[in-house]
Structure formats: structure tokens, C-alpha cells
């Protein structure tokens, strides 16, 4: 008799797990396809600007920066509304909006009306919609899968992102080579529609932990009060705050670097568009290795030590990137960018898993938005800095300056408790 209830419980648990993973796989599919579009656009938009509109280094930097302006303008507010709204609905609305926004660019090109400022506006609108999508998606993951599955789930999400980082630039380069940059953006628009269908296809779990609107509570429940709650929580958690400092500087400098990479490969290395796509995919190779190894590293060394390994690895090897030419030294570019991809993935997996497990559900949207605002808000200035460095010093020398500054990012670790513990949870 005692075995029957245990068997029933085991079967119910197995059914729950199957439902969770079925929904998670649909979420994973949607993110993977939309991320493929994002990575394709990261190559195609600058190539459209450079090859079809003759853009300068500064103009390419401004287009790159446009996507991140949203984090500075609406980042904190986005977290408040994501905590109030149904997160799945936010993801559906922004997928549809991004598909429409990107589709307008090839239409303008076909009509002979495409200008540089159109690319800036498209990047700006996609950035605002991506802010809400990404915030909602991260806050929705703990609704879809249980807490004990978060590391595994986040590793899969980062692995899919890594694969798209690998495939997207190569696909983008080939599409530009075959059809031209503007028409290549049609593929990007289609990826957002696929993501929309995948999220719609989910048997969505109930979202019962959203924050109340301002009218449902005392004065603390104003938008300003709810934003302050998110800021206060991040500042009080030593792990989140240390992650924020490192990630903020890293994102700022990586965006400065990103603003110069395509123009560096086109004008300094003189690589053809098809090769540029595959070279840019080096980041994805490293990201896949980082996603594949992050779980094993965390189990062997602990999450805190894994984060330190990842934080130091990329910037040091990234010093090789500016010394690449159209010969055997192209390996410098591949190795340096692959190492940066591994760094980004390892830091993301460890940080996001800690955040999703540690932060109360009704605060998670605001904490995600607060972190993203403070780490991505200054990023538009990073793109402008990259463009200015390329304009004043030359693209190759500008990349070298950025690479040296990236090496200083891990110095933030000396000011945090992370170095003295095995796991991030021990540093709180």
C-alpha cells in the first residue's frame, strides 16, 4: 500500500516535468529563431550602411548605438510594467512589432527612398521593443520551469544564443553577398514571426505573481516607488551589484568594439562580405564552448570561481583582434572574438541563474530591468566612442585602445567578495 501513493506522486511529478519542458522547448525555439534574426541584423545593418549608403565610421557607430538607447530611456520603467502585465502577451506584442519594423527597411530600399536615418530609426524602434521582450522573457522563465531546473534551462537558452551567434553572422554575410543588404533583412523579419508563433503555441502557465498597479496599494506602489524597490534590491545584494559593475563596463566597451568590427573587416582587412559573416561568427564559436562548459565548470569549481574564470579569459585573448590582416593572422581575430564569446556566455549563465533563483518573483521584472538599464543604458555612448576612436585614430588603432580597456574590466572583482568564495550564494 505504501508503494502506490509514492508511485502516483512519481507519475504526477513526471507529468509536470514533461509539461514544463514542453513549454520551455517552445520558448527556447522562439528565442533561438528571433536571436538568429538579431545576429543576422547585427551584420546586415552595418553592411547596408557601409556598402549601399557609404556610411562613415561615426554613422555606423550611431546606428549600432540606437538599439541600446531604449535601456537608458525606458529601462527602469519597462521593469515596472513587465511586472504588472502578462509577460507572455508582452513577448507576443513585441515580436509582431519587430517583424513589422524590420520589414519596412527593404520596402524603402525597393522604392529608392532608403537613407541612413531610416536605419537609425529602425534600430531605435527594434531596441525599444527588444527591451520589453527580453525583460519579459527573463522574468517568464521561472514561471515556465521550476527553480531546480533554472541552471539547466539557462544553459540551454545561452547555448541556443551561442549557436545563433555562430550561424547568424555567416548567414547574414551570405545573404548580403547573394541578395544585397536590404533584401537580406526580410529574413530577419520572418524570424520574429516564427518567434511569435512559438510563444503563441505554448500552453502558458498561469502568471499569478505580477505586481499590483499603483491604484491597488499605498503610495509605495507608484511607478517611482516600484522602480526604487528594484534599485534598492540590486544595491543591497552584493553579488548582483558586483555582477553589475563588471558587466556594465564590459558591455560599454564591447559595443564600442562592435561599432568598428564590420568597417575594420571591410576597409582594413579588405575581407569580402561572405568571409566577414564567418569571421564575425567566431564569437558564436566561443559562446557555444562557454555554454557547453559553464555547467561543468560550476559543478567542479563553484559558480563564483567559474564567473571569475570567464570574466578574465576573454579580455586577455581579445588583445589579439586588432592585429588581424588578410593572411594567417586572421586567426588572431578568430581566437580573440571566440574568447570574448565564451566570456559573455559564462558570465551570463552564472549571473542569470543566480538572479532568477535569488530574487522574489514579484520583483524579478524590475530587477532584470534595473540590471539591464545600468549595464546597457550607457552602451549608446560606447558605440559613439567606438565611432569617434575610429574616426580620429583610425579603425585598427581604435580597436587596440578598446582591447586594452577591456583588460581592465576584471579589476572590479578586486572590490567585491566574489574572489573569496566558491559559489555566488556565499557572497551575499
C-alpha positions as a Markdown table, in Angstrom:
| # | Residue | x | y | z |
|---|---|---|---|---|
| 1 | Unk | 0.0 | 0.0 | 0.0 |
| 2 | Unk | 2.8 | 2.4 | 0.8 |
| 3 | Unk | 4.2 | 2.0 | -2.7 |
| 4 | Unk | 1.1 | 3.1 | -4.5 |
| 5 | Unk | 1.0 | 6.7 | -3.3 |
| 6 | Unk | 4.7 | 7.0 | -4.0 |
| 7 | Unk | 4.1 | 5.7 | -7.5 |
| 8 | Unk | 1.3 | 8.1 | -8.1 |
| 9 | Unk | 3.4 | 11.0 | -6.8 |
| 10 | Unk | 6.3 | 10.0 | -9.1 |
| 11 | Unk | 4.0 | 9.8 | -12.1 |
| 12 | Unk | 2.5 | 13.2 | -11.3 |
| 13 | Unk | 6.0 | 14.7 | -11.0 |
| 14 | Unk | 7.0 | 13.1 | -14.3 |
| 15 | Unk | 3.9 | 14.6 | -16.0 |
| 16 | Unk | 4.6 | 18.0 | -14.5 |
| 17 | Unk | 8.2 | 17.8 | -15.7 |
| 18 | Unk | 7.1 | 16.8 | -19.2 |
| 19 | Unk | 4.7 | 19.8 | -19.3 |
| 20 | Unk | 7.4 | 22.2 | -18.1 |
| 21 | Unk | 9.9 | 21.0 | -20.6 |
| 22 | Unk | 7.4 | 21.0 | -23.5 |
| 23 | Unk | 6.5 | 24.7 | -22.8 |
| 24 | Unk | 10.2 | 25.5 | -22.3 |
| 25 | Unk | 11.1 | 24.0 | -25.6 |
| 26 | Unk | 8.6 | 26.2 | -27.4 |
| 27 | Unk | 10.0 | 29.2 | -25.5 |
| 28 | Unk | 13.5 | 28.1 | -26.5 |
| 29 | Unk | 12.5 | 27.7 | -30.1 |
| 30 | Unk | 11.0 | 31.2 | -30.3 |
| 31 | Unk | 14.1 | 32.7 | -28.7 |
| 32 | Unk | 16.5 | 30.7 | -30.9 |
| 33 | Unk | 14.9 | 31.9 | -34.1 |
| 34 | Unk | 14.5 | 35.5 | -33.0 |
| 35 | Unk | 18.1 | 35.5 | -31.8 |
| 36 | Unk | 19.1 | 34.2 | -35.3 |
| 37 | Unk | 17.4 | 37.3 | -36.7 |
| 38 | Unk | 19.1 | 39.6 | -34.2 |
| 39 | Unk | 22.6 | 38.2 | -35.0 |
| 40 | Unk | 21.9 | 38.5 | -38.8 |
| 41 | Unk | 20.8 | 42.1 | -38.4 |
| 42 | Unk | 24.0 | 42.9 | -36.4 |
| 43 | Unk | 25.9 | 42.2 | -39.5 |
| 44 | Unk | 23.4 | 43.2 | -42.2 |
| 45 | Unk | 22.5 | 46.7 | -40.9 |
| 46 | Unk | 26.1 | 47.9 | -40.8 |
| 47 | Unk | 26.8 | 46.3 | -44.2 |
| 48 | Unk | 23.8 | 48.1 | -45.7 |
| 49 | Unk | 25.1 | 51.3 | -44.2 |
| 50 | Unk | 28.7 | 50.9 | -45.5 |
| 51 | Unk | 28.2 | 49.1 | -48.8 |
| 52 | Unk | 24.9 | 50.6 | -50.0 |
| 53 | Unk | 24.8 | 54.0 | -48.4 |
| 54 | Unk | 28.6 | 54.8 | -47.9 |
| 55 | Unk | 28.3 | 55.4 | -44.2 |
| 56 | Unk | 31.3 | 56.7 | -42.2 |
| 57 | Unk | 32.7 | 55.0 | -39.0 |
| 58 | Unk | 30.8 | 57.5 | -36.9 |
| 59 | Unk | 27.5 | 56.9 | -38.7 |
| 60 | Unk | 27.9 | 53.1 | -38.2 |
| 61 | Unk | 28.6 | 53.8 | -34.6 |
| 62 | Unk | 25.4 | 55.8 | -34.2 |
| 63 | Unk | 23.3 | 53.1 | -35.9 |
| 64 | Unk | 24.8 | 50.5 | -33.6 |
| 65 | Unk | 24.1 | 52.7 | -30.5 |
| 66 | Unk | 20.5 | 53.3 | -31.5 |
| 67 | Unk | 19.4 | 49.8 | -30.4 |
| 68 | Unk | 20.6 | 50.4 | -26.8 |
| 69 | Unk | 19.1 | 53.9 | -26.3 |
| 70 | Unk | 16.0 | 52.2 | -25.0 |
| 71 | Unk | 17.8 | 50.9 | -21.9 |
| 72 | Unk | 18.8 | 54.4 | -20.9 |
| 73 | Unk | 15.4 | 56.0 | -21.6 |
| 74 | Unk | 12.8 | 53.4 | -20.5 |
| 75 | Unk | 14.8 | 50.6 | -18.9 |
| 76 | Unk | 13.6 | 51.1 | -15.4 |
| 77 | Unk | 10.0 | 51.8 | -16.4 |
| 78 | Unk | 9.9 | 48.6 | -18.5 |
| 79 | Unk | 10.6 | 46.5 | -15.5 |
| 80 | Unk | 7.6 | 48.0 | -13.6 |
| 81 | Unk | 5.2 | 47.3 | -16.5 |
| 82 | Unk | 6.6 | 43.9 | -17.2 |
| 83 | Unk | 5.9 | 43.1 | -13.5 |
| 84 | Unk | 2.3 | 44.3 | -13.9 |
| 85 | Unk | 1.5 | 42.9 | -17.4 |
| 86 | Unk | 1.2 | 39.3 | -18.5 |
| 87 | Unk | 4.7 | 38.6 | -19.7 |
| 88 | Unk | 3.7 | 36.3 | -22.5 |
| 89 | Unk | 1.5 | 39.0 | -24.0 |
| 90 | Unk | 4.4 | 41.4 | -23.9 |
| 91 | Unk | 6.6 | 38.9 | -25.8 |
| 92 | Unk | 3.9 | 38.4 | -28.5 |
| 93 | Unk | 3.3 | 42.1 | -29.0 |
| 94 | Unk | 7.0 | 42.9 | -29.3 |
| 95 | Unk | 7.7 | 40.0 | -31.7 |
| 96 | Unk | 4.9 | 41.3 | -34.0 |
| 97 | Unk | 6.3 | 44.9 | -33.8 |
| 98 | Unk | 9.8 | 43.9 | -34.5 |
| 99 | Unk | 8.8 | 41.9 | -37.6 |
| 100 | Unk | 6.9 | 44.9 | -39.0 |
| 101 | Unk | 9.7 | 47.4 | -38.2 |
| 102 | Unk | 12.4 | 45.4 | -40.0 |
| 103 | Unk | 10.2 | 44.7 | -43.0 |
| 104 | Unk | 9.9 | 48.4 | -43.7 |
| 105 | Unk | 13.7 | 48.8 | -44.5 |
| 106 | Unk | 13.7 | 46.6 | -47.7 |
| 107 | Unk | 10.4 | 48.3 | -48.7 |
| 108 | Unk | 12.1 | 51.7 | -48.6 |
| 109 | Unk | 15.1 | 50.3 | -50.4 |
| 110 | Unk | 12.9 | 48.9 | -53.2 |
| 111 | Unk | 11.2 | 52.3 | -53.6 |
| 112 | Unk | 14.6 | 54.1 | -53.7 |
| 113 | Unk | 13.9 | 56.0 | -50.5 |
| 114 | Unk | 16.3 | 54.3 | -48.1 |
| 115 | Unk | 18.5 | 56.8 | -46.1 |
| 116 | Unk | 21.0 | 56.4 | -43.2 |
| 117 | Unk | 18.5 | 57.9 | -40.8 |
| 118 | Unk | 16.0 | 55.2 | -41.7 |
| 119 | Unk | 18.5 | 52.6 | -40.4 |
| 120 | Unk | 18.9 | 54.6 | -37.2 |
| 121 | Unk | 15.2 | 54.8 | -36.6 |
| 122 | Unk | 14.7 | 51.1 | -37.4 |
| 123 | Unk | 17.4 | 50.2 | -34.9 |
| 124 | Unk | 15.9 | 52.5 | -32.4 |
| 125 | Unk | 12.4 | 51.0 | -32.6 |
| 126 | Unk | 13.7 | 47.4 | -32.6 |
| 127 | Unk | 15.8 | 48.3 | -29.5 |
| 128 | Unk | 12.7 | 49.6 | -27.6 |
| 129 | Unk | 10.7 | 46.5 | -28.4 |
| 130 | Unk | 13.6 | 44.2 | -27.6 |
| 131 | Unk | 13.9 | 45.8 | -24.2 |
| 132 | Unk | 10.4 | 44.8 | -23.3 |
| 133 | Unk | 10.7 | 41.4 | -24.9 |
| 134 | Unk | 14.0 | 40.5 | -23.2 |
| 135 | Unk | 12.8 | 41.7 | -19.8 |
| 136 | Unk | 9.5 | 39.8 | -20.1 |
| 137 | Unk | 11.3 | 36.6 | -21.4 |
| 138 | Unk | 13.8 | 36.5 | -18.5 |
| 139 | Unk | 11.0 | 37.1 | -15.9 |
| 140 | Unk | 8.9 | 34.4 | -17.6 |
| 141 | Unk | 11.5 | 31.6 | -17.5 |
| 142 | Unk | 10.9 | 30.9 | -13.7 |
| 143 | Unk | 7.1 | 30.7 | -14.5 |
| 144 | Unk | 7.7 | 28.0 | -17.2 |
| 145 | Unk | 10.2 | 25.8 | -15.3 |
| 146 | Unk | 10.8 | 25.2 | -11.6 |
| 147 | Unk | 13.7 | 26.7 | -9.6 |
| 148 | Unk | 15.8 | 23.5 | -9.6 |
| 149 | Unk | 15.8 | 23.5 | -13.4 |
| 150 | Unk | 17.0 | 27.1 | -13.8 |
| 151 | Unk | 20.7 | 26.4 | -14.4 |
| 152 | Unk | 19.9 | 23.7 | -16.9 |
| 153 | Unk | 17.3 | 25.9 | -18.6 |
| 154 | Unk | 19.5 | 29.0 | -18.7 |
| 155 | Unk | 22.4 | 26.9 | -20.1 |
| 156 | Unk | 20.1 | 25.7 | -22.9 |
| 157 | Unk | 19.0 | 29.3 | -23.6 |
| 158 | Unk | 22.6 | 30.5 | -23.7 |
| 159 | Unk | 23.6 | 27.6 | -25.9 |
| 160 | Unk | 20.9 | 28.5 | -28.4 |
| 161 | Unk | 22.0 | 32.1 | -28.3 |
| 162 | Unk | 25.6 | 30.9 | -28.9 |
| 163 | Unk | 24.5 | 28.8 | -31.9 |
| 164 | Unk | 22.7 | 31.8 | -33.4 |
| 165 | Unk | 25.8 | 33.9 | -32.7 |
| 166 | Unk | 27.7 | 31.3 | -34.7 |
| 167 | Unk | 25.2 | 30.9 | -37.5 |
| 168 | Unk | 23.7 | 34.4 | -37.7 |
| 169 | Unk | 26.7 | 36.5 | -38.9 |
| 170 | Unk | 27.6 | 33.8 | -41.5 |
| 171 | Unk | 24.0 | 33.7 | -42.8 |
| 172 | Unk | 23.9 | 37.5 | -42.8 |
| 173 | Unk | 27.1 | 37.7 | -44.8 |
| 174 | Unk | 25.9 | 35.1 | -47.3 |
| 175 | Unk | 22.5 | 36.8 | -47.7 |
| 176 | Unk | 24.2 | 40.2 | -48.4 |
| 177 | Unk | 26.5 | 38.5 | -50.9 |
| 178 | Unk | 23.6 | 36.9 | -52.7 |
| 179 | Unk | 20.8 | 39.4 | -52.5 |
| 180 | Unk | 22.1 | 42.7 | -51.2 |
| 181 | Unk | 21.8 | 44.0 | -47.6 |
| 182 | Unk | 18.3 | 45.5 | -47.7 |
| 183 | Unk | 16.7 | 42.4 | -49.0 |
| 184 | Unk | 18.6 | 40.2 | -46.5 |
| 185 | Unk | 16.6 | 42.0 | -43.8 |
| 186 | Unk | 13.4 | 40.2 | -44.9 |
| 187 | Unk | 14.8 | 37.0 | -43.4 |
| 188 | Unk | 15.2 | 38.8 | -40.1 |
| 189 | Unk | 11.6 | 40.0 | -40.2 |
| 190 | Unk | 10.5 | 36.4 | -40.8 |
| 191 | Unk | 12.4 | 35.2 | -37.7 |
| 192 | Unk | 10.3 | 37.4 | -35.4 |
| 193 | Unk | 7.2 | 36.0 | -36.9 |
| 194 | Unk | 8.4 | 32.5 | -36.2 |
| 195 | Unk | 9.1 | 33.5 | -32.6 |
| 196 | Unk | 5.6 | 35.0 | -32.3 |
| 197 | Unk | 4.1 | 31.7 | -33.4 |
| 198 | Unk | 6.2 | 29.7 | -31.0 |
| 199 | Unk | 5.3 | 31.8 | -28.0 |
| 200 | Unk | 1.6 | 31.7 | -29.1 |
| 201 | Unk | 1.8 | 27.9 | -29.3 |
| 202 | Unk | 2.8 | 27.5 | -25.7 |
| 203 | Unk | 0.3 | 26.2 | -23.1 |
| 204 | Unk | 1.1 | 29.1 | -21.0 |
| 205 | Unk | 1.4 | 28.6 | -17.2 |
| 206 | Unk | -0.6 | 30.9 | -15.0 |
| 207 | Unk | 1.2 | 34.1 | -14.0 |
| 208 | Unk | 0.0 | 34.7 | -10.5 |
| 209 | Unk | 2.8 | 36.8 | -9.1 |
| 210 | Unk | 2.7 | 40.1 | -11.1 |
| 211 | Unk | 2.9 | 43.3 | -9.1 |
| 212 | Unk | -0.2 | 45.3 | -8.4 |
| 213 | Unk | -0.9 | 48.5 | -10.3 |
| 214 | Unk | -0.5 | 51.9 | -8.5 |
| 215 | Unk | -4.2 | 52.2 | -7.6 |
| 216 | Unk | -4.2 | 48.8 | -5.8 |
| 217 | Unk | -1.9 | 49.8 | -2.9 |
| 218 | Unk | -0.4 | 52.6 | -0.8 |
| 219 | Unk | 1.8 | 55.3 | -2.0 |
| 220 | Unk | 4.8 | 52.9 | -2.3 |
| 221 | Unk | 3.1 | 51.3 | -5.3 |
| 222 | Unk | 3.6 | 54.3 | -7.5 |
| 223 | Unk | 5.8 | 53.8 | -10.6 |
| 224 | Unk | 8.6 | 55.7 | -8.8 |
| 225 | Unk | 8.2 | 53.6 | -5.7 |
| 226 | Unk | 8.3 | 50.3 | -7.6 |
| 227 | Unk | 11.4 | 51.5 | -9.6 |
| 228 | Unk | 13.1 | 52.3 | -6.2 |
| 229 | Unk | 12.3 | 48.8 | -4.9 |
| 230 | Unk | 14.2 | 47.3 | -7.8 |
| 231 | Unk | 17.2 | 49.7 | -7.4 |
| 232 | Unk | 17.3 | 49.1 | -3.7 |
| 233 | Unk | 17.3 | 45.3 | -4.1 |
| 234 | Unk | 20.1 | 45.3 | -6.6 |
| 235 | Unk | 22.2 | 47.7 | -4.4 |
| 236 | Unk | 21.6 | 45.5 | -1.3 |
| 237 | Unk | 22.6 | 42.3 | -3.0 |
| 238 | Unk | 26.4 | 42.2 | -3.1 |
| 239 | Unk | 26.5 | 39.5 | -5.8 |
| 240 | Unk | 24.1 | 41.4 | -8.1 |
| 241 | Unk | 26.0 | 44.6 | -7.6 |
| 242 | Unk | 29.4 | 43.1 | -8.4 |
| 243 | Unk | 28.0 | 41.5 | -11.5 |
| 244 | Unk | 26.5 | 44.8 | -12.5 |
| 245 | Unk | 29.8 | 46.7 | -12.2 |
| 246 | Unk | 31.8 | 44.2 | -14.3 |
| 247 | Unk | 29.0 | 43.7 | -16.9 |
| 248 | Unk | 28.4 | 47.5 | -17.3 |
| 249 | Unk | 32.0 | 48.2 | -18.3 |
| 250 | Unk | 32.2 | 45.1 | -20.4 |
| 251 | Unk | 29.0 | 45.9 | -22.4 |
| 252 | Unk | 30.1 | 49.6 | -22.8 |
| 253 | Unk | 33.4 | 48.6 | -24.4 |
| 254 | Unk | 32.1 | 45.6 | -26.4 |
| 255 | Unk | 29.6 | 48.0 | -28.0 |
| 256 | Unk | 32.4 | 50.4 | -28.9 |
| 257 | Unk | 34.3 | 47.4 | -30.4 |
| 258 | Unk | 31.2 | 46.2 | -32.2 |
| 259 | Unk | 30.8 | 49.6 | -33.9 |
| 260 | Unk | 34.2 | 49.2 | -35.5 |
| 261 | Unk | 34.4 | 45.5 | -36.3 |
| 262 | Unk | 32.5 | 45.4 | -39.7 |
| 263 | Unk | 34.2 | 48.5 | -41.0 |
| 264 | Unk | 37.5 | 47.1 | -39.8 |
| 265 | Unk | 37.0 | 43.9 | -41.8 |
| 266 | Unk | 35.7 | 45.7 | -44.9 |
| 267 | Unk | 38.3 | 48.5 | -45.1 |
| 268 | Unk | 41.4 | 47.5 | -43.1 |
| 269 | Unk | 41.4 | 43.7 | -43.6 |
| 270 | Unk | 39.6 | 44.0 | -47.0 |
| 271 | Unk | 37.6 | 40.8 | -46.5 |
| 272 | Unk | 34.6 | 40.1 | -48.8 |
| 273 | Unk | 31.1 | 40.1 | -47.2 |
| 274 | Unk | 30.8 | 36.3 | -47.2 |
| 275 | Unk | 34.0 | 35.9 | -45.3 |
| 276 | Unk | 33.1 | 38.8 | -42.9 |
| 277 | Unk | 30.0 | 36.9 | -41.8 |
| 278 | Unk | 32.0 | 33.8 | -40.9 |
| 279 | Unk | 34.7 | 35.8 | -39.1 |
| 280 | Unk | 32.0 | 37.6 | -37.1 |
| 281 | Unk | 30.7 | 34.1 | -36.2 |
| 282 | Unk | 33.8 | 33.5 | -34.2 |
| 283 | Unk | 32.1 | 35.0 | -31.2 |
| 284 | Unk | 29.4 | 32.3 | -31.5 |
| 285 | Unk | 32.0 | 29.5 | -31.5 |
| 286 | Unk | 33.4 | 30.7 | -28.2 |
| 287 | Unk | 29.9 | 31.2 | -26.9 |
| 288 | Unk | 29.0 | 27.6 | -27.7 |
| 289 | Unk | 32.1 | 26.4 | -25.9 |
| 290 | Unk | 31.2 | 28.7 | -22.9 |
| 291 | Unk | 27.6 | 27.4 | -22.8 |
| 292 | Unk | 28.8 | 23.8 | -23.0 |
| 293 | Unk | 31.4 | 24.1 | -20.3 |
| 294 | Unk | 29.7 | 26.6 | -17.8 |
| 295 | Unk | 27.7 | 23.9 | -16.0 |
| 296 | Unk | 30.6 | 21.5 | -15.7 |
| 297 | Unk | 32.9 | 24.4 | -14.5 |
| 298 | Unk | 30.3 | 25.5 | -12.0 |
| 299 | Unk | 30.0 | 21.9 | -10.6 |
| 300 | Unk | 33.8 | 21.5 | -10.3 |
| 301 | Unk | 34.9 | 24.9 | -9.2 |
| 302 | Unk | 31.7 | 26.6 | -8.0 |
| 303 | Unk | 29.7 | 29.4 | -9.6 |
| 304 | Unk | 31.8 | 32.2 | -8.2 |
| 305 | Unk | 35.1 | 30.8 | -9.4 |
| 306 | Unk | 33.6 | 29.9 | -12.8 |
| 307 | Unk | 32.4 | 33.5 | -13.1 |
| 308 | Unk | 36.0 | 34.8 | -12.4 |
| 309 | Unk | 37.5 | 32.4 | -15.0 |
| 310 | Unk | 35.1 | 33.6 | -17.6 |
| 311 | Unk | 35.5 | 37.3 | -16.7 |
| 312 | Unk | 39.3 | 37.2 | -17.2 |
| 313 | Unk | 39.5 | 34.8 | -20.2 |
| 314 | Unk | 38.0 | 36.9 | -23.0 |
| 315 | Unk | 39.6 | 40.3 | -22.4 |
| 316 | Unk | 43.1 | 38.9 | -22.3 |
| 317 | Unk | 42.8 | 37.0 | -25.5 |
| 318 | Unk | 40.8 | 39.8 | -27.1 |
| 319 | Unk | 44.1 | 41.8 | -27.3 |
| 320 | Unk | 44.8 | 39.7 | -30.5 |
| 321 | Unk | 41.9 | 41.1 | -32.5 |
| 322 | Unk | 43.4 | 44.4 | -33.8 |
| 323 | Unk | 46.4 | 42.7 | -35.2 |
| 324 | Unk | 44.5 | 40.7 | -37.8 |
| 325 | Unk | 45.2 | 41.0 | -41.5 |
| 326 | Unk | 44.0 | 39.1 | -44.6 |
| 327 | Unk | 46.5 | 36.3 | -44.1 |
| 328 | Unk | 47.3 | 33.8 | -41.4 |
| 329 | Unk | 46.9 | 36.5 | -38.7 |
| 330 | Unk | 43.1 | 36.3 | -39.3 |
| 331 | Unk | 43.4 | 33.5 | -36.7 |
| 332 | Unk | 44.1 | 36.4 | -34.2 |
| 333 | Unk | 40.6 | 37.7 | -34.9 |
| 334 | Unk | 39.0 | 34.3 | -34.6 |
| 335 | Unk | 40.7 | 33.4 | -31.3 |
| 336 | Unk | 40.1 | 36.8 | -29.7 |
| 337 | Unk | 36.5 | 37.0 | -30.7 |
| 338 | Unk | 35.8 | 33.4 | -29.7 |
| 339 | Unk | 37.3 | 34.1 | -26.3 |
| 340 | Unk | 35.0 | 37.1 | -25.8 |
| 341 | Unk | 32.1 | 34.9 | -26.8 |
| 342 | Unk | 33.0 | 32.4 | -24.1 |
| 343 | Unk | 33.3 | 35.2 | -21.5 |
| 344 | Unk | 29.9 | 36.7 | -22.3 |
| 345 | Unk | 28.2 | 33.3 | -22.1 |
| 346 | Unk | 29.8 | 32.1 | -18.9 |
| 347 | Unk | 29.1 | 35.4 | -17.1 |
| 348 | Unk | 25.5 | 35.3 | -18.3 |
| 349 | Unk | 24.7 | 31.8 | -17.3 |
| 350 | Unk | 26.1 | 32.1 | -13.8 |
| 351 | Unk | 24.6 | 35.6 | -13.3 |
| 352 | Unk | 21.2 | 34.9 | -14.6 |
| 353 | Unk | 20.8 | 31.6 | -12.8 |
| 354 | Unk | 21.7 | 33.3 | -9.5 |
| 355 | Unk | 19.3 | 36.2 | -10.2 |
| 356 | Unk | 16.3 | 34.0 | -11.1 |
| 357 | Unk | 16.8 | 31.8 | -8.1 |
| 358 | Unk | 17.5 | 34.6 | -5.5 |
| 359 | Unk | 15.1 | 37.4 | -6.5 |
| 360 | Unk | 11.5 | 37.3 | -5.3 |
| 361 | Unk | 9.1 | 36.6 | -8.3 |
| 362 | Unk | 7.2 | 39.8 | -7.9 |
| 363 | Unk | 10.4 | 41.8 | -8.1 |
| 364 | Unk | 12.1 | 39.9 | -10.8 |
| 365 | Unk | 11.0 | 42.0 | -13.8 |
| 366 | Unk | 12.2 | 45.2 | -12.0 |
| 367 | Unk | 15.5 | 43.6 | -11.0 |
| 368 | Unk | 16.1 | 42.4 | -14.6 |
| 369 | Unk | 15.2 | 45.8 | -15.9 |
| 370 | Unk | 17.3 | 47.6 | -13.3 |
| 371 | Unk | 20.3 | 45.4 | -14.1 |
| 372 | Unk | 19.8 | 45.9 | -17.9 |
| 373 | Unk | 19.3 | 49.6 | -17.6 |
| 374 | Unk | 22.5 | 50.1 | -15.6 |
| 375 | Unk | 24.6 | 47.8 | -17.7 |
| 376 | Unk | 23.1 | 48.7 | -21.1 |
| 377 | Unk | 22.0 | 52.3 | -20.6 |
| 378 | Unk | 25.5 | 53.8 | -21.2 |
| 379 | Unk | 26.0 | 51.5 | -24.2 |
| 380 | Unk | 24.9 | 54.0 | -26.8 |
| 381 | Unk | 27.8 | 56.2 | -25.7 |
| 382 | Unk | 30.1 | 53.2 | -26.2 |
| 383 | Unk | 29.1 | 52.9 | -29.8 |
| 384 | Unk | 29.7 | 56.7 | -30.3 |
| 385 | Unk | 33.1 | 56.3 | -28.5 |
| 386 | Unk | 34.0 | 53.5 | -30.9 |
| 387 | Unk | 33.0 | 55.6 | -33.9 |
| 388 | Unk | 35.0 | 58.6 | -32.7 |
| 389 | Unk | 38.0 | 56.5 | -32.0 |
| 390 | Unk | 37.8 | 55.0 | -35.5 |
| 391 | Unk | 37.4 | 58.5 | -37.0 |
| 392 | Unk | 40.2 | 60.1 | -35.0 |
| 393 | Unk | 42.8 | 57.3 | -34.5 |
| 394 | Unk | 41.9 | 55.0 | -37.4 |
| 395 | Unk | 39.9 | 51.9 | -37.1 |
| 396 | Unk | 42.7 | 49.5 | -36.2 |
| 397 | Unk | 44.2 | 51.8 | -33.6 |
| 398 | Unk | 40.7 | 52.4 | -32.2 |
| 399 | Unk | 40.2 | 48.7 | -31.8 |
| 400 | Unk | 43.5 | 48.4 | -30.0 |
| 401 | Unk | 42.6 | 51.1 | -27.5 |
| 402 | Unk | 39.3 | 49.3 | -26.8 |
| 403 | Unk | 41.0 | 46.0 | -26.4 |
| 404 | Unk | 43.4 | 47.4 | -23.7 |
| 405 | Unk | 40.5 | 48.9 | -21.8 |
| 406 | Unk | 38.7 | 45.6 | -21.9 |
| 407 | Unk | 41.6 | 44.0 | -20.0 |
| 408 | Unk | 40.8 | 46.3 | -17.1 |
| 409 | Unk | 37.2 | 45.1 | -16.6 |
| 410 | Unk | 38.1 | 42.2 | -14.2 |
| 411 | Unk | 39.7 | 44.8 | -11.8 |
| 412 | Unk | 36.1 | 45.3 | -10.5 |
| 413 | Unk | 36.5 | 41.8 | -9.0 |
| 414 | Unk | 39.1 | 43.0 | -6.5 |
| 415 | Unk | 36.4 | 45.3 | -4.9 |
| 416 | Unk | 33.9 | 42.5 | -4.4 |
| 417 | Unk | 33.5 | 39.4 | -2.2 |
| 418 | Unk | 33.3 | 37.1 | -5.2 |
| 419 | Unk | 37.0 | 36.2 | -5.2 |
| 420 | Unk | 36.9 | 34.8 | -1.7 |
| 421 | Unk | 34.0 | 32.3 | -2.1 |
| 422 | Unk | 33.3 | 29.1 | -4.1 |
| 423 | Unk | 29.6 | 29.9 | -5.0 |
| 424 | Unk | 27.9 | 33.2 | -5.7 |
| 425 | Unk | 25.3 | 32.4 | -3.0 |
| 426 | Unk | 28.1 | 32.5 | -0.3 |
| 427 | Unk | 29.0 | 36.1 | -1.2 |
| 428 | Unk | 25.6 | 37.6 | -0.2 |
